[in-house]
Structure formats: C-alpha cells, structure tokens
Amino acid sequence: MKNSNVSRGTHPAPLSGNLARSRADIIRTLSAVTLAVALLATGAIALPSLTPVEATNDITPAALPPLEPQTLADIEGLHSEAGMLTAPIRAVAAMATAVPSATVKVARAATAVTKPIARGVESIPRSMVRATAHEAIKMKKGILPLIPSKFARAQEGVVIPVSLTQYCVQGETRRGRQTRHGIVAADPRIFPLARYVEVFLGSEYLGRYLVDDTGGNVLGATLDIWNPDCREAARFGRHWGSAILVAREVESVPNDTLVPTRWDGLAKR
C-alpha cells in the first residue's frame, strides 16, 4: 500500500453565496426608491415646502342668532350691579385704612391708663385709690399689706367717695367733747380732726359735719355719723356717698342746710 505524506489543504468557499446576497440588497433598494418616486408622483406624500406661505384672507365669523331681550336686560343688570359694588368696596377700603389709626388711639388710651399703674399707686390721683373701710380693716389686721398712699390726706374742694354709717355711742369724742348732733367720726389720716366736711348721699346733700371723733373700725374712706337713736343708726346700715373737705376760709360761714336732729326718712332707707 502506497503512503502519501501530503496533507489535505482547505479549499476557499465558493463566491456564489455572496453574489446572491448582494443581488437581493440591490433589488430591495431599487424597490424602495421606485415606491417613493411613485408616491411622490401621485401626491400621496408631499414634502415640506420652504417657500413662505402667503397670508390668507380673514375668516368671516360665523353669524350667531340675536340674544333675547330678557337676556340683554339681565346683562345690563349685571353691569349696573357691578357699578354699585364700587361704593361698598371703597367703604371697606376706608375702614381698613381707619382701623390702624383707631387701633393706635386705643393703644395710646390704654397706655395712658396702665402707665401710672405700672409706675405705682403714688402717681394715680389720690381720689381713686383711697382704701375702703373693709380694705383698711384688712390692712390693720395684716391680711393685706399696708399701702400708705391709700390713706392720703383729703384736699380742699376735692370730692372723695366714702361709705356712710351711723353710730350712737354716748360719751366723749376723740377731741374730748361730748358726742352730739352734727359730728362724724373719721380716719384722721384722710379727714383731719377739727375740720368740716360736706356730706352727700348720692346726689342728696346731707349737710356740713365736723370731724370730731374717731373709731377702731372707722378706717379708710368712711364717715360714721353720730345719731342718738341706736335703733335708727342700726337700721341705716352702710351707704355709698361722697365728702368734700371744706376750706378753712368758709368754715365759719353759717350753713343753714344742715339740721342734724333726727334722720327720719334717711334712717329708713
């Protein structure tokens, strides 16, 4: 048997397959170009034109049916009502402008009232801060702190709110005289002894009385009027009134309006 040492070589692939693929690509390309040309020729597809479009004529608006008379009247009513709203709107604007100024006035008034309180009772008018009888008694017992400004001396001609009571104790007064008609007991820190006061019960003038006595519970802005009838004095109770310290120049002037004998109707109130 004859051996051959020559190896088998690899032969190149035939070119028939590549040619077939190239022909198919060419056919597809030609078909696409032919189809595009046909579409352009028939007008099925239009390329965008670079030529500026000429302005067309204005479009005539469509004719609408005329509105009903009632509808026209309603529209006119809305116009008139809108015009009437301008006045309230202006009023609201004016109020909005006035509110800040009113607020400033209120703030100033509040400051005027509260500033003296913040500075202390000494800066408040004395006629406004004098202790009532109950307050003065509590201060005496130590229940409330003692505030000297609440026992400020009365000024001549200045009205001082006071509480009015009556007492019927027989004996000597603080000044060493016998109790009698026309005298009152008072707190000497407010109403000094041996001075006269004009006394009022509401708007009713009771007369002029001499501060001639004091009392253990007659403290603060109060006047205790002497009455010989204990039953009437108890029935009188406590009333709110006012008193005015009489100036020394007129203390000697006779006062015929005071007749301190009996209290009659006054004691029964």
C-alpha positions as CSV (number, residue, x, y, z in Angstrom):
1,M,0.0,0.0,0.0
2,K,1.4,3.4,-1.0
3,N,1.5,6.1,1.7
4,S,1.3,9.7,0.9
5,N,2.8,12.4,3.2
6,V,0.9,15.2,1.5
7,S,-1.8,16.7,3.9
8,R,-5.1,17.7,2.6
9,G,-5.4,21.5,2.3
10,T,-8.5,23.7,2.9
11,H,-10.1,25.0,-0.3
12,P,-11.7,28.6,-0.3
13,A,-15.6,28.8,-0.1
14,P,-17.3,29.4,-3.4
15,L,-18.4,33.1,-4.3
16,S,-21.9,32.2,-5.3
17,G,-23.5,32.9,-1.9
18,N,-22.0,36.4,-1.6
19,L,-23.2,37.3,-5.0
20,A,-26.7,36.2,-4.2
21,R,-26.9,38.3,-1.1
22,S,-25.6,41.4,-2.9
23,R,-28.3,41.0,-5.6
24,A,-31.0,40.8,-3.0
25,D,-29.9,44.0,-1.3
26,I,-29.8,45.8,-4.7
27,I,-33.3,44.6,-5.6
28,R,-34.7,45.8,-2.2
29,T,-33.1,49.2,-2.6
30,L,-34.4,49.7,-6.1
31,S,-37.9,48.7,-4.9
32,A,-37.9,51.2,-2.1
33,V,-36.7,54.0,-4.4
34,T,-39.3,53.1,-7.0
35,L,-42.1,53.1,-4.4
36,A,-41.0,56.5,-3.0
37,V,-40.9,58.0,-6.5
38,A,-44.4,56.6,-7.2
39,L,-45.8,58.1,-4.0
40,L,-44.4,61.5,-4.7
41,A,-45.6,61.4,-8.3
42,T,-49.2,60.5,-7.2
43,G,-49.2,63.2,-4.4
44,A,-49.9,60.7,-1.7
45,I,-46.8,62.2,0.1
46,A,-45.9,65.9,0.0
47,L,-42.5,67.2,1.0
48,P,-42.5,70.3,3.2
49,S,-42.1,73.5,1.2
50,L,-39.6,76.1,2.2
51,T,-41.5,78.8,0.3
52,P,-43.2,81.2,2.8
53,V,-46.9,80.8,3.0
54,E,-48.9,83.8,1.7
55,A,-51.3,85.4,4.1
56,T,-54.8,84.2,3.5
57,N,-58.0,86.2,3.7
58,D,-59.6,86.9,7.1
59,I,-62.0,84.3,8.2
60,T,-65.5,85.6,8.4
61,P,-67.0,85.0,11.8
62,A,-70.0,82.8,12.0
63,A,-73.3,84.6,12.3
64,L,-74.9,83.9,15.7
65,P,-78.6,84.3,16.5
66,P,-79.5,87.5,18.3
67,L,-79.9,87.4,22.1
68,E,-83.3,87.5,23.7
69,P,-84.4,90.8,25.2
70,Q,-84.6,89.3,28.6
71,T,-81.0,88.1,28.3
72,L,-79.9,91.6,27.2
73,A,-81.7,93.0,30.2
74,D,-80.0,90.6,32.6
75,I,-76.6,91.5,31.2
76,E,-77.4,95.2,31.7
77,G,-78.5,94.5,35.3
78,L,-75.2,92.8,36.0
79,H,-73.3,95.8,34.7
80,S,-75.3,98.2,36.9
81,E,-74.9,95.9,40.0
82,A,-71.1,95.8,39.4
83,G,-71.1,99.6,39.3
84,M,-73.0,99.7,42.6
85,L,-70.4,97.4,44.2
86,T,-67.7,100.0,43.9
87,A,-69.1,102.1,46.8
88,P,-69.1,99.2,49.4
89,I,-65.6,98.3,48.2
90,R,-64.5,101.9,48.7
91,A,-66.1,101.9,52.2
92,V,-64.3,98.7,53.1
93,A,-61.1,100.1,51.9
94,A,-61.7,103.3,54.0
95,M,-62.5,101.1,57.1
96,A,-59.3,99.1,56.5
97,T,-57.4,102.4,56.4
98,A,-59.2,103.7,59.6
99,V,-58.7,100.5,61.6
100,P,-54.9,101.0,62.1
101,S,-55.4,104.6,63.3
102,A,-58.2,103.6,65.6
103,T,-56.0,100.8,67.0
104,V,-53.3,103.4,67.7
105,K,-55.7,105.6,69.6
106,V,-56.9,102.7,71.7
107,A,-53.3,101.7,72.4
108,R,-52.5,105.2,73.4
109,A,-55.5,105.4,75.7
110,A,-54.7,102.0,77.3
111,T,-51.1,103.2,77.8
112,A,-52.3,106.4,79.5
113,V,-54.3,104.3,82.0
114,T,-51.8,101.5,82.6
115,K,-48.6,103.5,82.7
116,P,-49.5,105.2,86.1
117,I,-50.3,101.8,87.5
118,A,-47.0,100.4,86.3
119,R,-45.2,103.3,87.9
120,G,-47.0,102.8,91.2
121,V,-50.1,103.9,93.0
122,E,-48.4,107.2,94.1
123,S,-48.8,108.5,90.5
124,I,-52.6,107.8,90.4
125,P,-54.9,110.6,91.6
126,R,-55.4,110.2,95.3
127,S,-59.2,110.3,95.0
128,M,-59.1,107.0,93.1
129,V,-57.0,104.9,95.4
130,R,-58.1,105.6,98.9
131,A,-58.8,102.4,100.9
132,T,-62.4,101.4,101.6
133,A,-63.4,100.6,105.2
134,H,-63.1,96.8,104.5
135,E,-59.7,97.2,102.9
136,A,-58.4,99.4,105.7
137,I,-59.6,96.9,108.3
138,K,-57.8,94.1,106.5
139,M,-54.7,96.2,106.3
140,K,-54.9,96.8,110.1
141,K,-55.2,93.1,110.7
142,G,-52.3,92.3,108.4
143,I,-54.4,90.4,105.9
144,L,-53.5,93.0,103.2
145,P,-50.2,94.9,103.0
146,L,-50.4,98.4,104.2
147,I,-50.3,101.0,101.4
148,P,-49.8,104.5,102.8
149,S,-50.9,106.2,99.6
150,K,-54.4,104.8,100.1
151,F,-54.7,107.0,103.2
152,A,-53.7,110.2,101.6
153,R,-55.0,113.4,103.2
154,A,-58.1,114.9,101.7
155,Q,-57.7,118.1,99.7
156,E,-60.0,121.0,100.0
157,G,-62.8,121.1,97.4
158,V,-62.0,117.6,96.1
159,V,-64.8,115.1,96.0
160,I,-63.9,111.8,97.8
161,P,-66.1,108.7,97.5
162,V,-66.8,107.4,101.0
163,S,-69.0,104.9,102.8
164,L,-71.5,106.3,105.3
165,T,-72.5,104.6,108.5
166,Q,-74.1,105.8,111.8
167,Y,-73.1,105.2,115.5
168,C,-74.9,106.1,118.7
169,V,-72.1,105.8,121.4
170,Q,-72.6,108.3,124.2
171,G,-69.6,109.9,125.8
172,E,-66.5,111.9,124.9
173,T,-65.2,112.3,121.4
174,R,-61.6,111.9,120.4
175,R,-61.2,115.7,120.9
176,G,-62.6,115.5,124.5
177,R,-66.0,116.8,123.8
178,Q,-69.4,115.3,124.3
179,T,-71.0,113.4,121.4
180,R,-73.7,115.5,119.8
181,H,-75.5,116.1,116.6
182,G,-73.5,117.4,113.7
183,I,-70.3,115.4,114.3
184,V,-68.8,112.5,112.4
185,A,-66.1,110.0,113.2
186,A,-63.5,109.6,110.5
187,D,-60.0,108.3,109.8
188,P,-57.8,111.3,110.7
189,R,-55.2,110.2,108.1
190,I,-57.8,111.2,105.4
191,F,-60.1,113.6,107.2
192,P,-58.2,115.6,109.8
193,L,-59.8,116.3,113.1
194,A,-61.4,119.7,113.8
195,R,-62.2,120.2,110.1
196,Y,-65.6,120.3,108.4
197,V,-66.8,118.1,105.5
198,E,-69.8,118.5,103.2
199,V,-71.5,115.1,103.0
200,F,-73.6,113.7,100.2
201,L,-75.7,110.6,99.9
202,G,-75.8,110.0,96.2
203,S,-77.0,113.3,94.8
204,E,-78.7,114.3,98.1
205,Y,-76.9,116.8,100.2
206,L,-76.9,115.8,103.9
207,G,-75.1,118.9,105.2
208,R,-71.9,120.1,106.8
209,Y,-70.4,118.0,109.6
210,L,-67.5,118.5,112.0
211,V,-64.8,115.7,112.1
212,D,-64.7,115.4,115.9
213,D,-64.3,111.7,116.6
214,T,-62.5,108.5,115.5
215,G,-63.2,104.8,115.9
216,G,-61.5,101.5,116.0
217,N,-63.2,100.4,112.8
218,V,-63.6,103.8,111.3
219,L,-60.8,103.4,108.9
220,G,-60.2,104.4,105.3
221,A,-62.6,106.4,103.2
222,T,-65.6,106.2,105.6
223,L,-67.6,108.6,107.7
224,D,-69.5,107.5,110.8
225,I,-72.3,109.9,111.5
226,W,-73.4,110.2,115.1
227,N,-77.1,109.6,115.8
228,P,-78.6,109.4,119.4
229,D,-81.1,106.8,118.4
230,C,-79.3,103.4,118.2
231,R,-82.2,101.7,116.6
232,E,-82.1,104.2,113.7
233,A,-78.4,104.0,113.5
234,A,-78.5,100.2,113.1
235,R,-81.3,100.5,110.5
236,F,-79.3,103.0,108.5
237,G,-76.7,100.4,107.7
238,R,-74.0,101.3,105.2
239,H,-74.4,103.6,102.1
240,W,-72.2,104.9,99.5
241,G,-71.8,108.6,99.3
242,S,-69.2,111.4,98.9
243,A,-67.5,114.0,101.0
244,I,-65.7,117.3,100.4
245,L,-63.2,118.9,102.8
246,V,-64.4,122.4,103.5
247,A,-61.8,125.1,103.0
248,R,-60.8,126.9,106.2
249,E,-61.9,130.3,104.7
250,V,-65.5,129.2,104.7
251,E,-65.7,127.1,107.8
252,S,-67.1,130.0,109.8
253,V,-69.8,130.7,107.2
254,P,-73.2,129.6,108.6
255,N,-74.7,126.6,106.9
256,D,-78.5,126.6,107.3
257,T,-79.0,123.5,105.1
258,L,-77.9,121.1,107.9
259,V,-80.4,120.3,110.6
260,P,-78.9,117.2,112.3
261,T,-81.6,116.4,114.8
262,R,-83.3,113.2,113.6
263,W,-82.8,111.1,110.5
264,D,-86.5,110.3,109.8
265,G,-86.7,109.0,106.2
266,L,-83.0,108.8,105.7
267,A,-82.6,106.3,108.5
268,K,-85.3,104.0,107.0
269,R,-83.5,103.6,103.7
